[in-house]
Amino acid sequence: MDVLNKLRLLYKNPRKFFRLVLEHSDVRGKIDPIKHPEYKDKFSLTLAEWIIYHQKDIATKQVTWMGIPLWKNVLDLHVYQEIIFEQAPEVIVEIGSAYGGSTMYFANLCDALGRGTVVSIDLFRDTFVAKHDRIIAVTGNSTDLNVIQKVHEIVNGRSALVIQDADHSKEIVLADLNNYSDLVSLNGYFIVEDGIADVFNPGNGVGRMIKGPLYAVEEFLAKNTSFIVDESKERYLITQNPKGYLKRIR
């Protein structure tokens, strides 16, 4: 609201004017921000505490899409739909699908856009229950030459978004980056998931002892100038994919 409109509001409705002033004043450090005591503990969590809570109690137990388990942070899912809407990729390559909740999510987004194929790469199909005409299942190890070749044949020059959510060891993630990054079109994305495990120390349900996705991304970017980290995709602060939104710039 510009100064002139503020003055008009003050003249016509001073009560509303002063209410808005109070509501938009920065009172941090002056008064307790939480009015209702029953929400005090929940809303006083740090971001780190929330991530640990979400990883241990929510992500792998309570997040679903169309009834199918989906092991992701819903804030990241929102970012995914933004990217898919903006880019409208002809193919979405998902490396690691588990139950298929995210695979179905991507297929449904393709439905909304009226275009797109989802290629699901996974070593096993024991738990995979997603069924959709847009889904192509490629069963095998993502680092297997036959699998790499088959996925490249499916994409075959079409615009592609690639998401790595399989084995999260540094070596496998780096191999997937090297083997599939060429599928990504200019200004497109290669998303590397679960780098959050490298941000946290082990012992809290999030951090791990071995090096994982974030280290793989850093090594990949040190040798590949075609991609950069798009930090704008981490603007919600809470993400499972720190440094994981890689945008192709050349």
C-alpha positions, 0 to 999 in steps of 0.5 A: 500500500503506497503512502497516498492510499495509507493516508486515505485509509487513515482518514476514512477508517482509522481503526482499520489503519492502526490494526494493520499497522500493528499486524504488520509491525515487526515485534520479534524479541518484544513479545511472544509471537505465539498467542495460543499456548497449545501451539507454542511447542509446535511453532517453536521448533527450529527448522532443524528440529522440524526436519528431524521430526518430518523425516522420522515420523512423517516422510516415510510413514504418512505422506501419500499420493492417491493412496500410494506412499510417497517418501518426499517433503511436500514443499519439494513436491510443490517446487516439482510441480512449478518446474514441471509446469514451467518446463513442460518436459516431454519425459520425466525420468525418475531414478528410484521409485519405491512404491510409485507414489511420486511416479503417479504424482508425476503422471497426474501432473502430465495429465494436467498438462496434457503431455508427458511420459514418466520413465521409472527406473528401479531395481525391484518392482516388489512394492511398486503399485503405480499404474498409469498409461503414461508410466514406462517401467524400466527394471534394473540397476540405474548404472547398468549399461542396458538400462542407460541405453534403454532410457536414452532410447525412450527419451531420444532427443525429447526434453527431459527432467531427471530426478535421482532418488535411488541409492544415495551413496556418493558413488552411485549418485555421481554415476547417475549424474554422469550417465543421465545428465545429458538427457536434460535440455537447456534450462531444464533440471536434474534434481538430486534428492536427499542431500539433507543427509549430508547436512546433518550429523548421524544419530538423529534419523537424518544424517548418515555416516557415509558421504551421499548426494550433496558430495556427489553434486559438489564433485559433479559441478566441479567438473561440469560447468553446464549445470548450476545450483538453482538456489531459488528452488530452496526458497521455502528453506525446508527441503530434502534436496540442498544443492539438489536443484541443478539447472542446465545453463549450457 
